[in-house]
Structure formats: C-alpha cells, structure tokens
Amino acid sequence: MNLTVNIIKGGGKRPSEKFSRRKLHKSIIAVCLSVRTPQGQAIATANSVCDSVIDWLKDRQEVTSKDIRTIAAKHLKRFHPEAAYLYEQHHIII
C-alpha cells in the first residue's frame, strides 16, 4: 500500500515530511531494545505497532509528529508497557 500522509514536525517550526513506516519501525525497535527486549520480539512488536498506526492513518492526509507518537505509544502499551512508557517520555529524557 502506498500511503502518502504529510507529517507536520515540531508544531510547524520544522519542514514537514511524508510518513515513513521505516522510520517509525526503527524507533519502535530501538525503544524495545533499550529495555532489553529480545531482537525478534522487538521486530515483531514494531511490525504490529506500525500496522496499527498505518491503519489509523488511512483516512488522514496530514497529522503531526506528536499524533504519530501518541498513537504509536497507545498501541505499544498493549505489547510492551515498559517500552511504551519510555517511548512516551522521550522528550523528557533526551
């Protein structure tokens, strides 16, 4: 499926970009690995979360990066609450 959703970044202060499943997938794997999730489980979790986010995006043309993070965290909680907490708190931690 070819999904073309515009992502508004940084509240419009930074240039927008097209949604990238690869980028979301990579960030979910990274947060799972950071809480010592086995790599295979991290990949499976990232696949499930990305599928859920893409399903949510189907009827949208434009969303914010915060929207993506919120929806991804919501679905990540079902699979890995500890990783979801870290994913939600990234702006505080970094």
N, CA, C and O atoms as a GROMACS GRO file, in nm:
protein
  376
    1MET      N    1   0.084  -0.118   0.000
    1MET     CA    2   0.000   0.000   0.000
    1MET      C    3   0.089   0.124   0.000
    1MET      O    4   0.187   0.132   0.074
    2ASN      N    5   0.052   0.219  -0.083
    2ASN     CA    6   0.127   0.343  -0.092
    2ASN      C    7   0.054   0.449  -0.010
    2ASN      O    8  -0.049   0.500  -0.053
    3LEU      N    9   0.107   0.483   0.106
    3LEU     CA   10   0.045   0.577   0.198
    3LEU      C   11   0.117   0.710   0.187
    3LEU      O   12   0.238   0.718   0.208
    4THR      N   13   0.044   0.816   0.153
    4THR     CA   14   0.106   0.948   0.145
    4THR      C   15   0.037   1.041   0.244
    4THR      O   16  -0.063   1.106   0.213
    5VAL      N   17   0.093   1.045   0.362
    5VAL     CA   18   0.042   1.131   0.469
    5VAL      C   19   0.152   1.230   0.503
    5VAL      O   20   0.268   1.192   0.522
    6ASN      N   21   0.116   1.356   0.509
    6ASN     CA   22   0.210   1.461   0.542
    6ASN      C   23   0.221   1.472   0.695
    6ASN      O   24   0.120   1.482   0.764
    7ILE      N   25   0.344   1.470   0.746
    7ILE     CA   26   0.369   1.479   0.890
    7ILE      C   27   0.421   1.619   0.921
    7ILE      O   28   0.527   1.659   0.872
    8ILE      N   29   0.347   1.692   1.003
    8ILE     CA   30   0.388   1.825   1.045
    8ILE      C   31   0.480   1.807   1.165
    8ILE      O   32   0.441   1.748   1.266
    9LYS      N   33   0.600   1.856   1.153
    9LYS     CA   34   0.703   1.834   1.255
    9LYS      C   35   0.724   1.959   1.339
    9LYS      O   36   0.721   2.071   1.288
   10GLY      N   37   0.747   1.939   1.467
   10GLY     CA   38   0.782   2.049   1.557
   10GLY      C   39   0.680   2.161   1.561
   10GLY      O   40   0.717   2.278   1.567
   11GLY      N   41   0.551   2.126   1.557
   11GLY     CA   42   0.448   2.228   1.563
   11GLY      C   43   0.452   2.323   1.445
   11GLY      O   44   0.406   2.437   1.455
   12GLY      N   45   0.506   2.277   1.333
   12GLY     CA   46   0.513   2.360   1.213
   12GLY      C   47   0.639   2.445   1.204
   12GLY      O   48   0.656   2.521   1.108
   13LYS      N   49   0.726   2.432   1.302
   13LYS     CA   50   0.850   2.512   1.303
   13LYS      C   51   0.960   2.448   1.218
   13LYS      O   52   1.056   2.515   1.179
   14ARG      N   53   0.944   2.318   1.190
   14ARG     CA   54   1.041   2.248   1.106
   14ARG      C   55   0.969   2.202   0.980
   14ARG      O   56   0.847   2.190   0.979
   15PRO      N   57   1.043   2.176   0.874
   15PRO     CA   58   0.978   2.132   0.749
   15PRO      C   59   0.901   2.002   0.769
   15PRO      O   60   0.946   1.912   0.840
   16SER      N   61   0.784   1.992   0.706
   16SER     CA   62   0.706   1.869   0.715
   16SER      C   63   0.770   1.763   0.625
   16SER      O   64   0.854   1.793   0.541
   17GLU      N   65   0.728   1.638   0.646
   17GLU     CA   66   0.781   1.528   0.565
   17GLU      C   67   0.674   1.423   0.548
   17GLU      O   68   0.574   1.423   0.621
   18LYS      N   69   0.692   1.335   0.453
   18LYS     CA   70   0.599   1.224   0.430
   18LYS      C   71   0.619   1.118   0.538
   18LYS      O   72   0.730   1.098   0.587
   19PHE      N   73   0.509   1.051   0.574
   19PHE     CA   74   0.517   0.944   0.672
   19PHE      C   75   0.610   0.834   0.622
   19PHE      O   76   0.607   0.797   0.505
   20SER      N   77   0.694   0.783   0.714
   20SER     CA   78   0.786   0.676   0.681
   20SER      C   79   0.768   0.560   0.778
   20SER      O   80   0.802   0.570   0.896
   21ARG      N   81   0.713   0.450   0.727
   21ARG     CA   82   0.698   0.331   0.811
   21ARG      C   83   0.836   0.288   0.862
   21ARG      O   84   0.851   0.248   0.978
   22ARG      N   85   0.935   0.296   0.775
   22ARG     CA   86   1.071   0.254   0.812
   22ARG      C   87   1.121   0.332   0.934
   22ARG      O   88   1.179   0.274   1.025
   23LYS      N   89   1.098   0.462   0.934
   23LYS     CA   90   1.144   0.546   1.043
   23LYS      C   91   1.072   0.512   1.174
   23LYS      O   92   1.135   0.502   1.280
   24LEU      N   93   0.940   0.493   1.167
   24LEU     CA   94   0.864   0.455   1.286
   24LEU      C   95   0.908   0.317   1.334
   24LEU      O   96   0.928   0.296   1.454
   25HIS      N   97   0.924   0.224   1.242
   25HIS     CA   98   0.965   0.087   1.275
   25HIS      C   99   1.098   0.089   1.349
   25HIS      O  100   1.116   0.022   1.451
   26LYS      N  101   1.191   0.166   1.296
   26LYS     CA  102   1.324   0.176   1.357
   26LYS      C  103   1.316   0.232   1.499
   26LYS      O  104   1.387   0.185   1.588
   27SER      N  105   1.231   0.332   1.520
   27SER     CA  106   1.221   0.392   1.654
   27SER      C  107   1.157   0.297   1.755
   27SER      O  108   1.194   0.296   1.872
   28ILE      N  109   1.060   0.216   1.710
   28ILE     CA  110   0.996   0.120   1.800
   28ILE      C  111   1.095   0.009   1.836
   28ILE      O  112   1.103  -0.031   1.952
   29ILE      N  113   1.170  -0.038   1.739
   29ILE     CA  114   1.272  -0.140   1.768
   29ILE      C  115   1.373  -0.084   1.867
   29ILE      O  116   1.410  -0.152   1.963
   30ALA      N  117   1.418   0.038   1.845
   30ALA     CA  118   1.519   0.099   1.933
   30ALA      C  119   1.470   0.109   2.076
   30ALA      O  120   1.545   0.078   2.169
   31VAL      N  121   1.346   0.151   2.096
   31VAL     CA  122   1.296   0.164   2.233
   31VAL      C  123   1.278   0.027   2.297
   31VAL      O  124   1.302   0.011   2.417
   32CYS      N  125   1.236  -0.071   2.220
   32CYS     CA  126   1.222  -0.207   2.274
   32CYS      C  127   1.359  -0.264   2.314
   32CYS      O  128   1.374  -0.322   2.422
   33LEU      N  129   1.458  -0.245   2.228
   33LEU     CA  130   1.592  -0.295   2.259
   33LEU      C  131   1.652  -0.223   2.380
   33LEU      O  132   1.729  -0.282   2.455
   34SER      N  133   1.615  -0.096   2.398
   34SER     CA  134   1.670  -0.020   2.511
   34SER      C  135   1.618  -0.071   2.646
   34SER      O  136   1.678  -0.044   2.750
   35VAL      N  137   1.507  -0.144   2.644
   35VAL     CA  138   1.458  -0.205   2.769
   35VAL      C  139   1.481  -0.356   2.767
   35VAL      O  140   1.410  -0.433   2.832
   36ARG      N  141   1.583  -0.396   2.690
   36ARG     CA  142   1.634  -0.533   2.686
   36ARG      C  143   1.534  -0.637   2.634
   36ARG      O  144   1.527  -0.750   2.684
   37THR      N  145   1.458  -0.597   2.534
   37THR     CA  146   1.367  -0.690   2.467
   37THR      C  147   1.449  -0.769   2.365
   37THR      O  148   1.530  -0.710   2.294
   38PRO      N  149   1.429  -0.901   2.356
   38PRO     CA  150   1.500  -0.977   2.252
   38PRO      C  151   1.469  -0.920   2.113
   38PRO      O  152   1.358  -0.874   2.086
   39GLN      N  153   1.569  -0.923   2.025
   39GLN     CA  154   1.556  -0.860   1.894
   39GLN      C  155   1.435  -0.909   1.815
   39GLN      O  156   1.364  -0.829   1.754
   40GLY      N  157   1.411  -1.039   1.814
   40GLY     CA  158   1.296  -1.092   1.740
   40GLY      C  159   1.164  -1.038   1.792
   40GLY      O  160   1.075  -1.005   1.714
   41GLN      N  161   1.153  -1.028   1.924
   41GLN     CA  162   1.032  -0.973   1.984
   41GLN      C  163   1.019  -0.824   1.952
   41GLN      O  164   0.909  -0.775   1.927
   42ALA      N  165   1.131  -0.752   1.953
   42ALA     CA  166   1.130  -0.609   1.921
   42ALA      C  167   1.081  -0.587   1.778
   42ALA      O  168   1.003  -0.496   1.752
   43ILE      N  169   1.128  -0.669   1.685
   43ILE     CA  170   1.088  -0.657   1.545
   43ILE      C  171   0.938  -0.689   1.530
   43ILE      O  172   0.866  -0.617   1.460
   44ALA      N  173   0.893  -0.795   1.594
   44ALA     CA  174   0.751  -0.832   1.587
   44ALA      C  175   0.663  -0.722   1.647
   44ALA      O  176   0.557  -0.690   1.592
   45THR      N  177   0.708  -0.666   1.758
   45THR     CA  178   0.633  -0.557   1.821
   45THR      C  179   0.627  -0.436   1.729
   45THR      O  180   0.522  -0.374   1.712
   46ALA      N  181   0.740  -0.401   1.669
   46ALA     CA  182   0.744  -0.287   1.577
   46ALA      C  183   0.652  -0.310   1.457
   46ALA      O  184   0.585  -0.217   1.413
   47ASN      N  185   0.649  -0.430   1.405
   47ASN     CA  186   0.559  -0.461   1.293
   47ASN      C  187   0.414  -0.439   1.332
   47ASN      O  188   0.337  -0.378   1.257
   48SER      N  189   0.375  -0.488   1.449
   48SER     CA  190   0.237  -0.473   1.496
   48SER      C  191   0.200  -0.328   1.520
   48SER      O  192   0.092  -0.284   1.482
   49VAL      N  193   0.290  -0.254   1.583
   49VAL     CA  194   0.264  -0.113   1.611
   49VAL      C  195   0.253  -0.035   1.480
   49VAL      O  196   0.162   0.046   1.464
   50CYS      N  197   0.344  -0.058   1.388
   50CYS     CA  198   0.340   0.012   1.259
   50CYS      C  199   0.212  -0.018   1.182
   50CYS      O  200   0.152   0.072   1.124
   51ASP      N  201   0.170  -0.144   1.183
   51ASP     CA  202   0.045  -0.181   1.116
   51ASP      C  203  -0.073  -0.104   1.176
   51ASP      O  204  -0.159  -0.057   1.102
   52SER      N  205  -0.076  -0.092   1.309
   52SER     CA  206  -0.185  -0.020   1.376
   52SER      C  207  -0.182   0.128   1.343
   52SER      O  208  -0.287   0.189   1.320
   53VAL      N  209  -0.064   0.187   1.341
   53VAL     CA  210  -0.052   0.330   1.308
   53VAL      C  211  -0.095   0.354   1.164
   53VAL      O  212  -0.166   0.450   1.136
   54ILE      N  213  -0.052   0.268   1.073
   54ILE     CA  214  -0.090   0.284   0.932
   54ILE      C  215  -0.240   0.270   0.914
   54ILE      O  216  -0.301   0.343   0.836
   55ASP      N  217  -0.301   0.178   0.987
   55ASP     CA  218  -0.446   0.164   0.982
   55ASP      C  219  -0.514   0.294   1.028
   55ASP      O  220  -0.613   0.337   0.968
   56TRP      N  221  -0.460   0.355   1.132
   56TRP     CA  222  -0.513   0.482   1.182
   56TRP      C  223  -0.493   0.595   1.081
   56TRP      O  224  -0.578   0.684   1.070
   57LEU      N  225  -0.384   0.592   1.007
   57LEU     CA  226  -0.350   0.697   0.911
   57LEU      C  227  -0.431   0.691   0.781
   57LEU      O  228  -0.436   0.790   0.708
   58LYS      N  229  -0.492   0.578   0.751
   58LYS     CA  230  -0.555   0.556   0.620
   58LYS      C  231  -0.646   0.669   0.574
   58LYS      O  232  -0.645   0.704   0.456
   59ASP      N  233  -0.724   0.726   0.663
   59ASP     CA  234  -0.820   0.829   0.624
   59ASP      C  235  -0.770   0.971   0.651
   59ASP      O  236  -0.850   1.065   0.653
   60ARG      N  237  -0.642   0.987   0.672
   60ARG     CA  238  -0.587   1.118   0.704
   60ARG      C  239  -0.486   1.161   0.597
   60ARG      O  240  -0.415   1.078   0.541
   61GLN      N  241  -0.482   1.289   0.571
   61GLN     CA  242  -0.384   1.341   0.475
   61GLN      C  243  -0.270   1.411   0.546
   61GLN      O  244  -0.160   1.422   0.492
   62GLU      N  245  -0.297   1.459   0.667
   62GLU     CA  246  -0.196   1.536   0.740
   62GLU      C  247  -0.216   1.515   0.890
   62GLU      O  248  -0.328   1.524   0.940
   63VAL      N  249  -0.107   1.488   0.961
   63VAL     CA  250  -0.108   1.474   1.107
   63VAL      C  251   0.022   1.533   1.160
   63VAL      O  252   0.113   1.563   1.084
   64THR      N  253   0.029   1.549   1.291
   64THR     CA  254   0.153   1.598   1.350
   64THR      C  255   0.240   1.480   1.393
   64THR      O  256   0.192   1.368   1.408
   65SER      N  257   0.367   1.507   1.411
   65SER     CA  258   0.457   1.403   1.460
   65SER      C  259   0.414   1.362   1.601
   65SER      O  260   0.433   1.247   1.641
   66LYS      N  261   0.358   1.455   1.677
   66LYS     CA  262   0.307   1.423   1.811
   66LYS      C  263   0.190   1.325   1.802
   66LYS      O  264   0.179   1.234   1.884
   67ASP      N  265   0.102   1.342   1.702
   67ASP     CA  266  -0.008   1.248   1.681
   67ASP      C  267   0.046   1.107   1.657
   67ASP      O  268  -0.003   1.010   1.716
   68ILE      N  269   0.146   1.097   1.571
   68ILE     CA  270   0.206   0.967   1.540
   68ILE      C  271   0.261   0.904   1.667
   68ILE      O  272   0.238   0.786   1.693
   69ARG      N  273   0.334   0.981   1.745
   69ARG     CA  274   0.394   0.930   1.868
   69ARG      C  275   0.286   0.886   1.968
   69ARG      O  276   0.301   0.782   2.033
   70THR      N  277   0.179   0.962   1.979
   70THR     CA  278   0.070   0.927   2.071
   70THR      C  279   0.003   0.797   2.030
   70THR      O  280  -0.020   0.710   2.115
   71ILE      N  281  -0.029   0.782   1.903
   71ILE     CA  282  -0.095   0.661   1.855
   71ILE      C  283  -0.001   0.541   1.865
   71ILE      O  284  -0.043   0.432   1.905
   72ALA      N  285   0.124   0.560   1.829
   72ALA     CA  286   0.221   0.451   1.839
   72ALA      C  287   0.237   0.406   1.985
   72ALA      O  288   0.241   0.286   2.013
   73ALA      N  289   0.245   0.500   2.077
   73ALA     CA  290   0.260   0.466   2.220
   73ALA      C  291   0.137   0.391   2.271
   73ALA      O  292   0.150   0.297   2.349
   74LYS      N  293   0.020   0.433   2.227
   74LYS     CA  294  -0.104   0.365   2.268
   74LYS      C  295  -0.101   0.217   2.229
   74LYS      O  296  -0.136   0.130   2.308
   75HIS      N  297  -0.059   0.191   2.106
   75HIS     CA  298  -0.054   0.052   2.060
   75HIS      C  299   0.065  -0.023   2.119
   75HIS      O  300   0.055  -0.143   2.145
   76LEU      N  301   0.176   0.045   2.141
   76LEU     CA  302   0.292  -0.018   2.202
   76LEU      C  303   0.261  -0.066   2.343
   76LEU      O  304   0.313  -0.168   2.388
   77LYS      N  305   0.176   0.009   2.415
   77LYS     CA  306   0.138  -0.030   2.552
   77LYS      C  307   0.078  -0.170   2.559
   77LYS      O  308   0.099  -0.241   2.657
   78ARG      N  309   0.006  -0.208   2.455
   78ARG     CA  310  -0.056  -0.342   2.453
   78ARG      C  311   0.048  -0.452   2.449
   78ARG      O  312   0.028  -0.560   2.505
   79PHE      N  313   0.159  -0.425   2.382
   79PHE     CA  314   0.261  -0.527   2.362
   79PHE      C  315   0.376  -0.518   2.462
   79PHE      O  316   0.433  -0.619   2.503
   80HIS      N  317   0.408  -0.395   2.502
   80HIS     CA  318   0.526  -0.377   2.588
   80HIS      C  319   0.512  -0.248   2.669
   80HIS      O  320   0.563  -0.144   2.628
   81PRO      N  321   0.443  -0.253   2.783
   81PRO     CA  322   0.418  -0.132   2.863
   81PRO      C  323   0.544  -0.057   2.903
   81PRO      O  324   0.545   0.066   2.905
   82GLU      N  325   0.650  -0.130   2.936
   82GLU     CA  326   0.774  -0.064   2.978
   82GLU      C  327   0.835   0.017   2.862
   82GLU      O  328   0.878   0.131   2.882
   83ALA      N  329   0.838  -0.041   2.744
   83ALA     CA  330   0.890   0.030   2.627
   83ALA      C  331   0.799   0.148   2.593
   83ALA      O  332   0.847   0.254   2.552
   84ALA      N  333   0.669   0.130   2.608
   84ALA     CA  334   0.573   0.238   2.578
   84ALA      C  335   0.597   0.358   2.670
   84ALA      O  336   0.593   0.472   2.626
   85TYR      N  337   0.623   0.330   2.796
   85TYR     CA  338   0.649   0.440   2.891
   85TYR      C  339   0.772   0.519   2.846
   85TYR      O  340   0.769   0.642   2.842
   86LEU      N  341   0.878   0.449   2.812
   86LEU     CA  342   0.999   0.515   2.767
   86LEU      C  343   0.974   0.593   2.637
   86LEU      O  344   1.024   0.704   2.620
   87TYR      N  345   0.898   0.534   2.546
   87TYR     CA  346   0.866   0.598   2.419
   87TYR      C  347   0.787   0.727   2.441
   87TYR      O  348   0.811   0.828   2.374
   88GLU      N  349   0.694   0.724   2.535
   88GLU     CA  350   0.614   0.843   2.566
   88GLU      C  351   0.697   0.953   2.630
   88GLU      O  352   0.670   1.071   2.610
   89GLN      N  353   0.798   0.914   2.707
   89GLN     CA  354   0.876   1.011   2.784
   89GLN      C  355   1.003   1.057   2.714
   89GLN      O  356   1.086   1.123   2.777
   90HIS      N  357   1.020   1.026   2.587
   90HIS     CA  358   1.145   1.057   2.517
   90HIS      C  359   1.184   1.204   2.526
   90HIS      O  360   1.302   1.235   2.541
   91HIS      N  361   1.087   1.294   2.517
   91HIS     CA  362   1.118   1.437   2.519
   91HIS      C  363   1.169   1.484   2.655
   91HIS      O  364   1.242   1.582   2.664
   92ILE      N  365   1.131   1.414   2.759
   92ILE     CA  366   1.177   1.448   2.894
   92ILE      C  367   1.317   1.391   2.918
   92ILE      O  368   1.400   1.454   2.983
   93ILE      N  369   1.341   1.273   2.865
   93ILE     CA  370   1.467   1.201   2.887
   93ILE      C  371   1.580   1.261   2.806
   93ILE      O  372   1.693   1.272   2.854
   94ILE      N  373   1.550   1.300   2.682
   94ILE     CA  374   1.656   1.348   2.591
   94ILE      C  375   1.698   1.487   2.624
   94ILE      O  376   1.786   1.543   2.558
   0.00000   0.00000   0.00000
